[in-house]
Amino acid sequence: MMVGEMGGCAVFSCPPGLLPFIIGVFEESELTDVAVPGVPTFGAQPPSSVADLGVRTVIDYFGLFCENNKLMASIYPRGIAIGFSLVGADGSLNGKKAPATSMLW
């Protein structure tokens, strides 16, 4: 895993052959219209395959940027999981920013 810095935020590079998955929070996000009471986090769905990720970086795939020393996501190509529900797989959440608190692969 590679760790870099972008505007004061730590940014991770996904190891080759693995797929990135982001955990985000609704607090301080623009995703409150799809939030479920009592569920503070969501999972930004990973690419369906390495080919789906293509040559894009994790930063490009999820539209990551740093704002006020917080890593924010703004693109959710395959939607977000809230509990057991998938929301925004149609791209309707793209452009709405949310704090990305964890990155897994």
N, CA, C and O of each residue as an XYZ file, in Angstrom:
420
protein
N       0.843     -1.165      0.000
C       0.000      0.000      0.000
C       0.893      1.235      0.000
O       1.907      1.286      0.696
N       0.506      2.211     -0.779
C       1.221      3.481     -0.835
C       0.378      4.534     -0.131
O      -0.835      4.602     -0.330
N       1.010      5.338      0.677
C       0.317      6.430      1.356
C       0.924      7.731      0.866
O       2.139      7.926      0.913
N       0.070      8.607      0.402
C       0.525      9.909     -0.055
C      -0.208     10.998      0.701
O      -0.944     10.732      1.652
N       0.005     12.227      0.263
C      -0.634     13.362      0.914
C      -1.247     14.243     -0.160
O      -0.639     14.481     -1.203
N      -2.456     14.725      0.104
C      -3.140     15.595     -0.839
C      -3.812     16.711     -0.042
O      -4.807     16.467      0.640
N      -3.294     17.902     -0.117
C      -3.907     19.041      0.540
C      -4.071     18.899      2.037
O      -5.021     19.435      2.607
N      -3.157     18.181      2.692
C      -3.242     18.003      4.134
C      -3.920     16.724      4.562
O      -4.025     16.458      5.759
N      -4.385     15.921      3.614
C      -5.058     14.653      3.937
C      -4.210     13.481      3.466
O      -3.564     13.554      2.421
N      -4.213     12.407      4.235
C      -3.548     11.172      3.811
C      -4.401     10.515      2.737
O      -5.619     10.416      2.881
N      -3.766     10.070      1.668
C      -4.454      9.396      0.574
C      -3.723      8.087      0.311
O      -2.494      8.052      0.268
N      -4.479      7.022      0.137
C      -3.908      5.698     -0.058
C      -4.041      5.268     -1.507
O      -4.999      5.631     -2.190
N      -3.079      4.500     -1.964
C      -3.144      3.893     -3.288
C      -3.483      2.430     -3.104
O      -2.911      1.753     -2.250
N      -4.405      1.949     -3.900
C      -4.835      0.561     -3.810
C      -3.730     -0.360     -4.329
O      -3.173     -0.107     -5.397
N      -3.408     -1.416     -3.598
C      -2.416     -2.373     -4.081
C      -2.868     -2.998     -5.405
O      -4.066     -3.186     -5.616
N      -1.935     -3.318     -6.290
C      -2.285     -3.894     -7.587
C      -3.152     -5.144     -7.447
O      -2.891     -6.004     -6.606
N      -4.178     -5.230     -8.275
C      -5.045     -6.403     -8.303
C      -6.157     -6.407     -7.277
O      -6.999     -7.305     -7.294
N      -6.187     -5.425     -6.377
C      -7.235     -5.358     -5.364
C      -8.185     -4.208     -5.668
O      -7.846     -3.294     -6.419
N      -9.377     -4.258     -5.080
C     -10.408     -3.268     -5.368
C     -10.679     -2.394     -4.148
O     -10.866     -2.916     -3.049
N     -10.701     -1.070     -4.324
C     -10.894     -0.162     -3.197
C     -12.349     -0.073     -2.750
O     -13.266     -0.163     -3.566
N     -12.546      0.102     -1.472
C     -13.864      0.231     -0.848
C     -13.737      1.341      0.191
O     -12.821      1.313      1.013
N     -14.634      2.307      0.165
C     -14.552      3.443      1.085
C     -15.698      3.403      2.080
O     -16.841      3.132      1.714
N     -15.387      3.673      3.337
C     -16.397      3.875      4.373
C     -16.517      5.381      4.574
O     -15.515      6.073      4.757
N     -17.729      5.874      4.538
C     -17.967      7.297      4.733
C     -19.008      7.525      5.810
O     -19.655      6.589      6.280
N     -19.160      8.784      6.194
C     -20.139      9.146      7.219
C     -21.114     10.182      6.657
O     -20.764     10.996      5.802
N     -22.341     10.126      7.162
C     -23.363     11.072      6.726
C     -23.192     12.442      7.372
O     -23.535     13.462      6.776
N     -22.657     12.461      8.600
C     -22.458     13.738      9.284
C     -21.516     14.612      8.463
O     -20.475     14.140      8.005
N     -21.867     15.856      8.277
C     -21.098     16.814      7.478
C     -21.032     16.418      6.010
O     -20.084     16.789      5.318
N     -22.024     15.671      5.519
C     -22.046     15.272      4.116
C     -23.218     15.931      3.398
O     -24.075     16.564      4.014
N     -23.232     15.764      2.087
C     -24.353     16.210      1.263
C     -25.256     15.032      0.902
O     -26.070     15.129     -0.015
N     -25.111     13.928      1.618
C     -25.900     12.721      1.354
C     -27.014     12.525      2.375
O     -27.567     11.431      2.484
N     -27.347     13.565      3.119
C     -28.336     13.414      4.186
C     -29.718     13.038      3.666
O     -30.523     12.485      4.414
N     -30.011     13.328      2.394
C     -31.323     12.969      1.842
C     -31.517     11.461      1.716
O     -32.654     10.998      1.618
N     -30.435     10.686      1.716
C     -30.562      9.225      1.631
C     -30.174      8.539      2.944
O     -30.216      7.312      3.041
N     -29.800      9.323      3.941
C     -29.392      8.756      5.236
C     -30.565      8.060      5.917
O     -31.721      8.451      5.756
N     -30.243      7.029      6.673
C     -31.233      6.268      7.436
C     -31.002      6.581      8.917
O     -29.875      6.467      9.398
N     -32.051      6.974      9.646
C     -31.868      7.276     11.070
C     -31.205      6.114     11.817
O     -31.599      4.958     11.662
N     -30.205      6.432     12.618
C     -29.513      5.418     13.405
C     -28.384      4.715     12.677
O     -27.691      3.888     13.270
N     -28.182      5.029     11.394
C     -27.093      4.425     10.615
C     -26.132      5.555     10.238
O     -26.401      6.303      9.298
N     -25.018      5.687     10.957
C     -24.129      6.833     10.743
C     -23.172      6.708      9.556
O     -22.621      7.709      9.101
N     -22.969      5.480      9.050
C     -21.972      5.272      7.999
C     -22.581      4.629      6.761
O     -23.694      4.104      6.788
N     -21.817      4.687      5.680
C     -22.187      4.020      4.432
C     -20.917      3.457      3.811
O     -19.810      3.859      4.171
N     -21.078      2.535      2.887
C     -19.952      1.984      2.148
C     -20.066      2.348      0.684
O     -21.032      1.963      0.025
N     -19.092      3.088      0.160
C     -19.048      3.380     -1.273
C     -18.598      2.100     -1.967
O     -17.496      1.608     -1.724
N     -19.439      1.576     -2.815
C     -19.197      0.276     -3.423
C     -17.931      0.249     -4.275
O     -17.639      1.210     -4.988
N     -17.187     -0.839     -4.203
C     -15.952     -0.960     -4.986
C     -16.270     -1.213     -6.455
O     -17.403     -1.550     -6.797
N     -15.275     -1.052     -7.323
C     -15.466     -1.444     -8.720
C     -15.832     -2.924     -8.777
O     -15.463     -3.691     -7.888
N     -16.551     -3.323     -9.813
C     -16.959     -4.723     -9.926
C     -15.790     -5.628    -10.304
O     -15.838     -6.836    -10.072
N     -14.742     -5.050    -10.884
C     -13.566     -5.827    -11.283
C     -12.392     -4.872    -11.459
O     -12.565     -3.653    -11.468
N     -11.206     -5.435    -11.598
C     -10.029     -4.613    -11.868
C     -10.221     -3.890    -13.198
O      -9.800     -2.743    -13.348
N     -10.856     -4.555    -14.163
C     -11.124     -3.926    -15.458
C     -12.061     -2.728    -15.303
O     -11.913     -1.733    -16.013
N     -13.029     -2.814    -14.377
C     -13.950     -1.707    -14.124
C     -13.201     -0.496    -13.563
O     -13.528      0.643    -13.896
N     -12.208     -0.734    -12.721
C     -11.383      0.353    -12.196
C     -10.546      0.951    -13.316
O     -10.315      2.160    -13.357
N     -10.095      0.094    -14.221
C      -9.317      0.544    -15.366
C      -8.010      1.178    -14.943
O      -7.366      0.737    -13.991
N      -7.629      2.215    -15.660
C      -6.362      2.891    -15.376
C      -6.557      4.049    -14.400
O      -5.604      4.756    -14.073
N      -7.789      4.240    -13.938
C      -8.054      5.325    -12.993
C      -7.430      5.014    -11.635
O      -7.279      3.852    -11.255
N      -7.078      6.055    -10.927
C      -6.596      5.898     -9.557
C      -7.798      5.843     -8.620
O      -8.920      6.151     -9.020
N      -7.560      5.453     -7.389
C      -8.607      5.471     -6.367
C      -9.135      6.897     -6.211
O     -10.332      7.105     -6.010
N      -8.241      7.867     -6.304
C      -8.634      9.276     -6.184
C      -9.629      9.640     -7.280
O     -10.652     10.268     -7.009
N      -9.334      9.251     -8.508
C     -10.232      9.545     -9.628
C     -11.535      8.766     -9.530
O     -12.608      9.318     -9.774
N     -11.452      7.492     -9.175
C     -12.636      6.628     -9.156
C     -13.700      7.153     -8.195
O     -14.884      7.170     -8.532
N     -13.290      7.579     -7.006
C     -14.235      8.066     -5.999
C     -14.286      9.599     -5.914
O     -14.972     10.141     -5.048
N     -13.580     10.291     -6.788
C     -13.585     11.750     -6.763
C     -13.107     12.303     -5.436
O     -13.730     13.201     -4.869
N     -11.995     11.764     -4.937
C     -11.487     12.164     -3.623
C     -10.793     13.521     -3.683
O     -10.090     13.835     -4.644
N     -11.004     14.314     -2.642
C     -10.323     15.590     -2.493
C     -10.257     15.927     -1.007
O     -10.958     15.330     -0.190
N      -9.415     16.877     -0.675
C      -9.248     17.265      0.723
C      -9.948     18.599      0.956
O      -9.772     19.550      0.194
N     -10.747     18.652      2.026
C     -11.452     19.881      2.388
C     -11.372     20.047      3.902
O     -11.834     19.185      4.650
N     -10.792     21.143      4.347
C     -10.631     21.396      5.784
C      -9.965     20.216      6.500
O     -10.395     19.806      7.578
N      -8.911     19.682      5.882
C      -8.145     18.558      6.425
C      -8.954     17.276      6.565
O      -8.599     16.409      7.363
N     -10.040     17.142      5.796
C     -10.825     15.906      5.769
C     -10.836     15.378      4.344
O     -11.042     16.131      3.392
N     -10.614     14.079      4.209
C     -10.694     13.450      2.902
C     -12.166     13.284      2.550
O     -12.928     12.692      3.315
N     -12.568     13.805      1.391
C     -13.960     13.779      0.962
C     -14.084     12.970     -0.328
O     -13.189     12.983     -1.173
N     -15.204     12.268     -0.462
C     -15.543     11.555     -1.695
C     -16.670     12.320     -2.376
O     -17.490     12.952     -1.710
N     -16.709     12.260     -3.713
C     -17.770     12.953     -4.439
C     -18.296     12.169     -5.631
O     -19.200     12.633     -6.325
N     -17.743     10.987     -5.876
C     -18.209     10.137     -6.975
C     -18.436      8.736     -6.417
O     -17.588      8.186     -5.715
N     -19.591      8.174     -6.742
C     -19.977      6.849     -6.241
C     -20.443      6.022     -7.442
O     -21.643      5.817     -7.623
N     -19.496      5.542     -8.270
C     -19.845      4.897     -9.540
C     -20.831      3.736     -9.424
O     -21.637      3.517    -10.328
N     -20.774      2.998     -8.325
C     -21.677      1.853     -8.147
C     -22.609      2.062     -6.960
O     -23.201      1.108     -6.457
N     -22.739      3.307     -6.513
C     -23.644      3.631     -5.422
C     -23.018      3.408     -4.062
O     -21.827      3.123     -3.934
N     -23.874      3.551     -3.033
C     -23.428      3.347     -1.657
C     -24.345      2.348     -0.965
O     -25.543      2.284     -1.240
N     -23.761      1.575     -0.067
C     -24.538      0.632      0.741
C     -24.838      1.302      2.073
O     -23.943      1.790      2.764
N     -26.128      1.313      2.416
C     -26.576      1.820      3.711
C     -27.257      0.647      4.381
O     -28.363      0.262      4.000
N     -26.600      0.078      5.376
C     -27.118     -1.164      5.939
C     -27.098     -2.228      4.844
O     -26.041     -2.533      4.291
N     -28.262     -2.790      4.531
C     -28.347     -3.815      3.483
C     -28.950     -3.277      2.194
O     -29.286     -4.056      1.302
N     -29.093     -1.961      2.078
C     -29.693     -1.348      0.891
C     -28.631     -0.662      0.047
O     -27.694     -0.062      0.573
N     -28.789     -0.757     -1.269
C     -27.906     -0.075     -2.207
C     -28.649      1.141     -2.745
O     -29.786      1.028     -3.203
N     -28.010      2.297     -2.690
C     -28.613      3.556     -3.118
C     -27.667      4.252     -4.092
O     -26.451      4.223     -3.902
N     -28.207      4.869     -5.120
C     -27.406      5.693     -6.012
C     -26.581      4.958     -7.038
O     -25.643      5.532     -7.590
N     -26.897      3.711     -7.313
C     -26.141      2.967     -8.328
C     -26.356      3.558     -9.722
O     -25.617      3.245    -10.656
N     -27.368      4.412     -9.856
C     -27.661      5.072    -11.131
C     -26.851      6.352    -11.327
O     -27.041      7.056    -12.319
N     -25.956      6.658    -10.396
C     -25.128      7.851    -10.501
C     -25.760      9.094     -9.897
O     -25.178     10.177     -9.962
N     -26.937      8.954     -9.315
C     -27.656     10.116     -8.784
C     -26.969     10.787     -7.593
O     -27.290     11.928     -7.262
N     -26.038     10.102     -6.952
C     -25.333     10.696     -5.811
C     -24.032     11.384     -6.218
O     -23.435     12.105     -5.419
N     -23.595     11.166     -7.448
C     -22.342     11.767     -7.906
C     -22.423     13.284     -7.800
O     -23.432     13.895     -8.153
N     -21.351     13.873     -7.313
C     -21.293     15.308     -7.122
C     -21.615     15.732     -5.698
O     -21.368     16.877     -5.319
N     -22.165     14.816     -4.905
C     -22.461     15.117     -3.502
C     -21.273     14.659     -2.664
O     -20.838     13.512     -2.760
N     -20.762     15.553     -1.853
C     -19.556     15.211     -1.095
C     -19.891     14.637      0.273
O     -20.911     14.959      0.882
N     -18.986     13.770      0.731
C     -19.133     13.138      2.043
C     -17.748     12.788      2.579
O     -16.870     12.396      1.811
N     -17.544     12.925      3.889
C     -16.267     12.534      4.475
C     -15.998     11.037      4.283
O     -16.854     10.201      4.574
N     -14.805     10.714      3.794
C     -14.361      9.324      3.643
C     -13.465      9.025      4.838
O     -12.363      9.564      4.939
N     -13.928      8.175      5.736
C     -13.196      7.942      6.982
C     -12.254      6.746      6.938
O     -11.291      6.691      7.702
N     -12.521      5.787      6.051
C     -11.682      4.580      5.955
C     -11.629      4.116      4.516
O     -12.557      4.335      3.738
N     -10.517      3.465      4.172
C     -10.388      2.859      2.857
C      -9.903      1.427      3.039
O      -8.910      1.178      3.723
N     -10.600      0.508      2.432
C     -10.276     -0.920      2.526
C     -10.109     -1.479      1.123
O     -10.530     -0.858      0.147
N      -9.486     -2.668      1.022
C      -9.418     -3.393     -0.247
C      -9.242     -4.839      0.018
O      -9.161     -5.632     -0.920
